[in-house]
Amino acid sequence: MFFNFLPFIVGRNIIENTLISHREIFGFSIFDVKYFFPVYLSDLFLLLIYQSYFSEKFFSKKSIKLKKNKTIENKYKIPLISLVLFFCLVLIRSLSHEFSYLLFFGSLIIFKYILIFALVLAIELPESKKTLGQLIASSLFFHSVIIYIEQLKGGNIGKFIENSLPGLEMGTLSAESTDLLRADGTFNEPNITAIYLLINVVVLSNIATKLQNKKLRYFYYFVVLMALLAIIFTGSRSLYALSLIYLIFYFFKNQKLLKKIFNKLWKNNLLKTVIISSIILIMPYFLSRMDTLKNVFTETGSLTYRTELNKTVLSMSFKELLGYGIDLTPYYLAKNFKTVDSLPVIFDQAPAHNIFVQILAETGIFAFIFFIIFIYYSLKVAFQSKNNYFTLAALFYLLAAQFHPVFTNHYQLTGFFFLYLGMGIYEKKV
């Protein structure tokens, strides 16, 4: 788990095939259509965890941290079986595809999701959870500091820990306000950074409310504040809305504790200082970003872009019931449609900006049904727990994924979705 919380998350592509050059795309395009298969350092340690698990299960008489004789309970069976069947259908589809070699590796990402989701079956989590808050806090602190540095510098810091797209090495600018820098952090896309920050804010803020150590609780709240301010500098307006929704929910759920903390801090003038400093820090950027909302609904605005892209990909999915293949939507869009600046099509070759439309189009209707079953039963079981903050984090990922393409094309983020879903079901037990 530690290596899933490394402060910088940069993978390396062991497969990088150009499917269509941008010069061959009908219409304006900056990027080639490529197929990537990345490997992360966390993949190695994920395999080592399971190697240790199976070694102890079959060859060791005593098990300290691994669940040697753990049976799969009924609450895990339906989600886990659904996810395995989803993987099997994706794998079978890859065997008969024109890009079978690439899709075979793409399907391995789904397999890694299964391993991450099932970690709670292999590891005794009570001991691991003691350090979880510290891991999340250190990661959020690091990412927030990187974002602040990028804003002060006016661009990416240009170090290896950053993972930028070709042509965007200096940073990502707002499409509707080209003089406004959107911080990427260590990810290659500001929206992905914002989602990562929010889902871990959800977990850390709830861990903080249960701490008896007041100093550590205040420190966690300070990190949460840093992360929320960092979300502002990503310029992701959908994450602004989701962050506000979560803060309202969190306040009403813990208003007694929060009012007590606010009153104490206010008397010491600390809260006043924090509020004033935060306003001075974020308001100019926030107001500039929100001023672009009037452009969202125009013919070339971001909401129109997403709507038209999703509608087109959805219509494509009805023509290929077995799916176009994991991460191959951009290829078929580039092959069959004019791209941006070639009216009447205003979108480019990108995955659908909606996780359900993306999965339906790329994996097919039958695999999609199993994925829906997996999501439904996982959330249903996990939300029965009193301590359901892991599930809440997974839910906010799912809400954010209605506006951004984040499934297999951002494995380093989606891995947390499956991790937190699995841990949420575990919380139901305890």
C-alpha positions as CSV (number, residue, x, y, z in Angstrom):
1,M,0.0,0.0,0.0
2,F,2.9,2.4,0.7
3,F,4.0,2.3,-2.9
4,N,0.5,3.2,-4.1
5,F,1.0,6.4,-2.0
6,L,4.3,7.4,-3.3
7,P,4.4,11.2,-3.4
8,F,5.1,11.2,-7.1
9,I,3.3,8.8,-9.4
10,V,5.1,8.5,-12.7
11,G,4.9,5.3,-14.8
12,R,7.0,4.3,-17.8
13,N,5.4,3.0,-21.0
14,I,6.8,-0.4,-22.1
15,I,4.4,-0.3,-25.1
16,E,3.9,2.9,-27.1
17,N,2.5,2.4,-30.6
18,T,1.4,5.2,-32.9
19,L,-1.9,4.1,-34.5
20,I,-2.5,7.2,-36.6
21,S,-0.2,10.2,-37.1
22,H,-1.8,13.6,-36.5
23,R,-0.9,14.4,-40.1
24,E,-3.2,11.6,-41.3
25,I,-6.2,12.7,-39.3
26,F,-9.0,14.4,-41.3
27,G,-9.2,17.8,-39.7
28,F,-7.0,19.7,-37.2
29,S,-5.1,17.7,-34.7
30,I,-2.0,18.3,-32.5
31,F,-1.5,14.8,-31.2
32,D,-0.9,11.4,-32.7
33,V,-3.3,8.7,-31.7
34,K,-1.1,6.3,-29.7
35,Y,-1.7,3.2,-27.6
36,F,0.2,3.1,-24.3
37,F,0.8,0.3,-21.7
38,P,2.4,1.8,-18.6
39,V,4.1,0.1,-15.7
40,Y,4.5,1.6,-12.3
41,L,6.7,0.9,-9.4
42,S,3.6,0.0,-7.4
43,D,2.9,-2.9,-9.8
44,L,6.0,-4.7,-8.6
45,F,5.0,-4.4,-5.0
46,L,1.5,-5.4,-5.7
47,L,2.9,-8.7,-7.2
48,L,5.2,-9.1,-4.2
49,I,2.2,-8.8,-1.8
50,Y,0.4,-11.6,-3.6
51,Q,3.6,-13.7,-3.8
52,S,4.0,-13.4,-0.1
53,Y,0.3,-14.2,0.4
54,F,0.3,-17.4,-1.6
55,S,3.7,-18.5,-0.2
56,E,2.4,-18.2,3.4
57,K,-1.0,-19.7,2.4
58,F,0.5,-22.9,1.0
59,F,3.9,-23.2,2.7
60,S,3.9,-21.5,6.0
61,K,2.3,-22.7,9.2
62,K,2.1,-19.3,10.8
63,S,0.9,-16.0,9.3
64,I,1.4,-12.7,11.0
65,K,0.1,-10.1,8.7
66,L,-1.3,-12.1,5.8
67,K,-4.7,-13.8,5.9
68,K,-3.5,-17.3,5.3
69,N,-6.8,-19.2,5.8
70,K,-9.2,-16.4,4.9
71,T,-12.3,-17.5,3.0
72,I,-14.1,-15.1,0.7
73,E,-17.3,-13.9,2.4
74,N,-20.6,-13.6,0.6
75,K,-20.4,-9.8,0.6
76,Y,-17.3,-10.0,-1.5
77,K,-18.4,-12.7,-3.8
78,I,-20.8,-10.9,-6.1
79,P,-18.6,-7.8,-6.6
80,L,-15.5,-9.9,-7.1
81,I,-17.1,-12.4,-9.4
82,S,-18.7,-9.6,-11.4
83,L,-15.3,-7.9,-11.8
84,V,-13.6,-11.2,-12.8
85,L,-16.3,-11.8,-15.4
86,F,-15.8,-8.2,-16.7
87,F,-12.1,-8.9,-17.1
88,C,-12.8,-12.3,-18.9
89,L,-15.1,-10.6,-21.4
90,V,-12.5,-7.9,-22.1
91,L,-9.8,-10.5,-22.5
92,I,-11.9,-12.6,-24.9
93,R,-12.8,-9.6,-26.9
94,S,-9.1,-8.8,-27.3
95,L,-8.3,-12.1,-28.9
96,S,-10.5,-11.5,-31.9
97,H,-9.6,-7.8,-32.4
98,E,-7.5,-6.3,-35.1
99,F,-5.2,-5.0,-32.4
100,S,-5.3,-8.2,-30.3
101,Y,-1.7,-7.8,-29.2
102,L,-2.2,-4.3,-27.8
103,L,-5.6,-5.2,-26.2
104,F,-4.1,-8.2,-24.5
105,F,-1.8,-5.9,-22.6
106,G,-4.6,-3.4,-22.1
107,S,-6.8,-6.1,-20.5
108,L,-4.0,-6.7,-17.9
109,I,-4.8,-3.3,-16.4
110,I,-8.3,-4.7,-15.5
111,F,-6.5,-7.7,-14.0
112,K,-4.4,-5.3,-11.8
113,Y,-7.7,-3.6,-10.7
114,I,-8.9,-7.0,-9.5
115,L,-5.7,-7.5,-7.5
116,I,-6.0,-4.1,-6.0
117,F,-9.7,-4.6,-5.1
118,A,-8.9,-7.9,-3.5
119,L,-6.0,-6.6,-1.4
120,V,-8.3,-6.7,1.7
121,L,-8.6,-10.4,1.3
122,A,-4.8,-10.9,1.5
123,I,-3.8,-8.3,4.1
124,E,-4.8,-7.8,7.7
125,L,-5.8,-4.2,7.5
126,P,-6.2,-3.2,11.1
127,E,-2.5,-2.9,11.5
128,S,-2.0,-1.3,8.1
129,K,-4.7,1.3,8.7
130,K,-2.7,2.8,11.6
131,T,-0.3,4.3,9.2
132,L,-2.8,5.0,6.4
133,G,-3.6,8.5,7.6
134,Q,0.1,9.4,7.7
135,L,0.6,8.0,4.1
136,I,-2.3,10.0,2.7
137,A,-1.3,13.1,4.6
138,S,2.3,13.0,3.3
139,S,1.1,12.4,-0.3
140,L,-1.5,15.2,-0.2
141,F,1.1,17.6,1.4
142,F,3.7,16.8,-1.3
143,H,1.2,17.2,-4.2
144,S,-0.1,20.4,-2.8
145,V,3.4,21.9,-2.4
146,I,4.2,20.9,-6.1
147,I,1.0,22.7,-7.3
148,Y,1.9,25.9,-5.3
149,I,5.4,25.9,-6.7
150,E,4.0,25.5,-10.3
151,Q,1.7,28.5,-9.7
152,L,4.6,30.6,-8.3
153,K,6.9,29.6,-11.1
154,G,4.2,30.1,-13.8
155,G,4.6,26.7,-15.3
156,N,5.8,23.1,-14.6
157,I,8.9,22.8,-12.6
158,G,10.4,20.6,-15.3
159,K,11.6,17.7,-13.1
160,F,11.3,14.0,-13.6
161,I,8.5,13.7,-11.1
162,E,6.1,15.5,-13.4
163,N,4.4,13.6,-16.2
164,S,3.5,16.0,-19.0
165,L,1.8,15.4,-22.3
166,P,3.8,16.1,-25.5
167,G,3.5,19.8,-26.2
168,L,2.4,20.7,-22.7
169,E,5.8,20.4,-20.9
170,M,5.5,24.0,-19.7
171,G,2.1,23.4,-18.2
172,T,-1.6,23.2,-19.1
173,L,-3.4,26.4,-20.0
174,S,-7.2,26.9,-19.8
175,A,-8.9,26.4,-23.2
176,E,-11.2,29.3,-22.5
177,S,-8.6,31.6,-21.0
178,T,-5.2,30.9,-22.5
179,D,-3.4,33.2,-20.0
180,L,-4.6,31.0,-17.0
181,L,-2.2,28.2,-15.9
182,R,-3.9,25.0,-14.7
183,A,-1.6,23.2,-12.4
184,D,-0.9,19.5,-13.2
185,G,1.1,18.5,-10.2
186,T,2.8,15.2,-10.8
187,F,0.0,14.0,-13.1
188,N,-0.3,14.9,-16.8
189,E,-3.7,16.5,-16.6
190,P,-5.1,19.0,-14.1
191,N,-8.5,17.3,-13.7
192,I,-6.8,14.0,-12.8
193,T,-4.8,15.9,-10.1
194,A,-7.9,17.4,-8.7
195,I,-9.7,14.1,-8.5
196,Y,-6.8,12.5,-6.8
197,L,-6.7,15.3,-4.2
198,L,-10.4,15.2,-3.5
199,I,-10.8,11.5,-3.0
200,N,-7.9,11.5,-0.5
201,V,-9.3,14.6,1.2
202,V,-12.4,12.6,1.8
203,V,-10.5,9.8,3.5
204,L,-8.1,12.0,5.5
205,S,-10.7,14.4,6.8
206,N,-12.8,11.5,8.1
207,I,-9.7,9.9,9.7
208,A,-9.0,13.2,11.4
209,T,-12.5,13.3,13.0
210,K,-11.8,10.0,14.8
211,L,-8.4,10.8,16.1
212,Q,-7.9,11.2,19.9
213,N,-4.5,12.9,19.3
214,K,-5.6,16.6,18.9
215,K,-2.2,17.8,17.5
216,L,-2.3,15.1,14.8
217,R,-5.9,15.9,14.1
218,Y,-5.2,19.6,13.6
219,F,-2.2,18.7,11.3
220,Y,-4.5,16.5,9.2
221,Y,-7.0,19.3,8.9
222,F,-4.2,21.6,7.9
223,V,-3.2,19.2,5.1
224,V,-6.8,18.9,4.0
225,L,-7.0,22.7,3.7
226,M,-3.8,22.7,1.7
227,A,-5.2,20.1,-0.7
228,L,-8.5,22.0,-1.1
229,L,-6.7,25.2,-2.0
230,A,-4.5,23.2,-4.4
231,I,-7.7,22.0,-6.1
232,I,-8.5,25.6,-6.9
233,F,-5.2,26.0,-8.8
234,T,-6.0,22.9,-11.0
235,G,-8.8,25.0,-12.5
236,S,-11.2,22.1,-12.6
237,R,-14.6,23.6,-12.2
238,S,-16.4,20.3,-11.9
239,L,-14.1,19.4,-9.0
240,Y,-14.8,22.8,-7.5
241,A,-18.5,21.8,-7.4
242,L,-17.8,18.3,-6.1
243,S,-15.5,19.7,-3.4
244,L,-18.2,22.1,-2.3
245,I,-20.8,19.3,-2.1
246,Y,-18.4,17.2,0.0
247,L,-17.6,20.1,2.4
248,I,-21.3,20.8,2.9
249,F,-22.0,17.1,3.6
250,Y,-18.9,16.8,5.9
251,F,-20.0,19.9,7.9
252,F,-23.5,18.7,8.5
253,K,-22.2,15.2,9.4
254,N,-19.6,16.6,11.9
255,Q,-21.0,20.0,12.8
256,K,-20.7,19.5,16.5
257,L,-17.0,18.7,16.4
258,L,-16.2,21.3,13.7
259,K,-18.0,24.1,15.5
260,K,-16.0,23.3,18.6
261,I,-12.8,23.4,16.7
262,F,-13.7,26.6,14.8
263,N,-14.7,28.4,18.0
264,K,-11.4,27.4,19.7
265,L,-9.3,28.5,16.7
266,W,-11.3,31.7,16.3
267,K,-10.5,32.7,19.8
268,N,-6.8,32.3,19.1
269,N,-7.1,34.4,15.9
270,L,-5.7,31.4,14.0
271,L,-8.8,30.7,12.0
272,K,-9.1,34.4,11.1
273,T,-5.5,34.4,9.8
274,V,-6.1,31.2,7.8
275,I,-9.3,32.5,6.2
276,I,-7.8,35.9,5.3
277,S,-4.6,34.3,3.9
278,S,-6.6,31.8,1.9
279,I,-8.8,34.4,0.4
280,I,-5.8,36.5,-0.6
281,L,-4.1,33.4,-2.0
282,I,-6.9,31.9,-4.1
283,M,-9.5,34.6,-4.9
284,P,-7.8,36.2,-7.9
285,Y,-7.3,32.8,-9.5
286,F,-10.7,31.5,-8.5
287,L,-12.6,34.5,-9.8
288,S,-10.6,34.4,-13.1
289,R,-11.4,30.7,-13.6
290,M,-15.1,31.2,-12.7
291,D,-15.4,34.1,-15.1
292,T,-14.9,31.6,-17.9
293,L,-18.1,29.8,-17.0
294,K,-20.0,32.0,-19.4
295,N,-18.0,30.3,-22.2
296,V,-18.8,26.7,-21.1
297,F,-22.2,26.7,-22.9
298,T,-21.0,28.3,-26.1
299,E,-20.6,26.2,-29.4
300,T,-16.9,25.6,-28.6
301,G,-17.2,25.5,-24.8
302,S,-16.1,22.6,-22.6
303,L,-19.6,21.4,-21.8
304,T,-20.6,21.4,-25.4
305,Y,-17.3,19.6,-26.2
306,R,-18.1,16.9,-23.7
307,T,-21.7,16.5,-24.7
308,E,-21.0,16.1,-28.4
309,L,-18.1,13.7,-27.7
310,N,-20.1,11.6,-25.4
311,K,-23.1,11.5,-27.7
312,T,-20.9,10.4,-30.6
313,V,-19.1,7.7,-28.7
314,L,-22.5,6.5,-27.3
315,S,-23.9,6.2,-30.8
316,M,-20.8,4.3,-31.9
317,S,-21.3,1.8,-29.1
318,F,-24.6,0.7,-30.5
319,K,-22.9,-0.3,-33.7
320,E,-20.3,-2.5,-32.0
321,L,-22.0,-4.4,-29.2
322,L,-18.7,-6.2,-28.2
323,G,-16.9,-3.0,-27.8
324,Y,-14.1,-1.2,-29.7
325,G,-11.4,-2.3,-27.3
326,I,-9.8,-0.8,-24.2
327,D,-8.5,2.7,-24.9
328,L,-9.2,2.5,-28.7
329,T,-12.1,5.0,-28.8
330,P,-9.7,7.8,-29.9
331,Y,-8.5,5.6,-32.8
332,Y,-11.9,5.0,-34.2
333,L,-12.9,8.6,-33.7
334,A,-9.9,9.8,-35.6
335,K,-10.5,7.2,-38.3
336,N,-14.2,8.0,-38.9
337,F,-14.8,11.6,-37.9
338,K,-13.5,15.0,-38.7
339,T,-11.9,16.5,-35.6
340,V,-12.0,19.9,-33.9
341,D,-12.1,23.0,-36.2
342,S,-13.7,20.8,-38.9
343,L,-17.4,21.7,-38.5
344,P,-19.9,20.3,-37.7
345,V,-17.7,18.1,-35.3
346,I,-16.1,20.1,-32.5
347,F,-14.4,17.3,-30.5
348,D,-11.0,15.7,-31.0
349,Q,-9.8,12.1,-30.8
350,A,-10.3,11.5,-27.1
351,P,-12.0,8.9,-24.9
352,A,-15.5,9.6,-23.8
353,H,-15.6,12.1,-20.9
354,N,-18.0,9.8,-19.0
355,I,-16.8,6.5,-17.4
356,F,-20.0,4.6,-18.2
357,V,-20.1,5.7,-21.9
358,Q,-16.3,5.0,-22.1
359,I,-16.7,1.5,-20.7
360,L,-19.8,0.7,-22.8
361,A,-18.1,1.7,-26.0
362,E,-14.8,0.1,-25.3
363,T,-15.8,-3.2,-23.6
364,G,-19.2,-3.8,-25.0
365,I,-22.7,-4.2,-23.6
366,F,-22.2,-7.6,-21.9
367,A,-19.0,-6.5,-20.0
368,F,-20.7,-3.2,-19.2
369,I,-23.5,-5.1,-17.4
370,F,-21.0,-6.9,-15.2
371,F,-19.3,-3.7,-14.4
372,I,-22.5,-2.1,-13.3
373,I,-23.3,-5.1,-11.1
374,F,-19.8,-4.8,-9.6
375,I,-20.4,-1.1,-8.8
376,Y,-23.9,-1.5,-7.5
377,Y,-23.1,-4.4,-5.1
378,S,-19.9,-2.8,-3.9
379,L,-21.5,0.5,-3.0
380,K,-24.6,-1.3,-1.6
381,V,-22.6,-3.4,0.8
382,A,-20.0,-0.8,1.7
383,F,-22.4,2.0,2.5
384,Q,-24.0,-0.1,5.3
385,S,-20.9,0.6,7.4
386,K,-20.9,3.4,9.9
387,N,-17.3,4.2,8.9
388,N,-18.0,4.4,5.2
389,Y,-15.5,7.1,4.2
390,F,-13.5,4.8,1.9
391,T,-16.7,4.1,0.0
392,L,-17.5,7.8,0.0
393,A,-14.1,8.5,-1.6
394,A,-14.9,5.9,-4.3
395,L,-18.3,7.5,-4.9
396,F,-16.7,10.9,-5.4
397,Y,-14.3,9.3,-7.9
398,L,-17.3,7.9,-9.7
399,L,-19.0,11.3,-9.7
400,A,-15.9,13.0,-11.1
401,A,-15.6,10.3,-13.7
402,Q,-19.0,11.5,-15.2
403,F,-17.1,14.5,-16.6
404,H,-13.6,13.2,-17.3
405,P,-11.9,10.1,-19.0
406,V,-10.3,8.3,-16.1
407,F,-10.7,4.6,-16.5
408,T,-7.8,2.6,-17.9
409,N,-6.1,5.6,-19.4
410,H,-5.4,6.9,-15.9
411,Y,-4.6,3.7,-14.1
412,Q,-2.5,5.5,-11.5
413,L,-5.7,7.3,-10.3
414,T,-8.3,4.6,-10.9
415,G,-6.3,2.1,-8.8
416,F,-7.4,4.1,-5.8
417,F,-11.0,3.7,-6.7
418,F,-10.8,0.0,-6.6
419,L,-8.6,0.1,-3.5
420,Y,-11.1,2.2,-1.6
421,L,-14.1,0.2,-2.8
422,G,-12.4,-3.0,-1.4
423,M,-11.5,-1.2,1.9
424,G,-15.1,0.1,2.1
425,I,-16.5,-3.4,2.0
426,Y,-13.9,-4.4,4.7
427,E,-15.2,-1.6,6.9
428,K,-18.6,-3.2,6.7
429,K,-17.1,-6.2,8.5
430,V,-15.4,-4.3,11.3
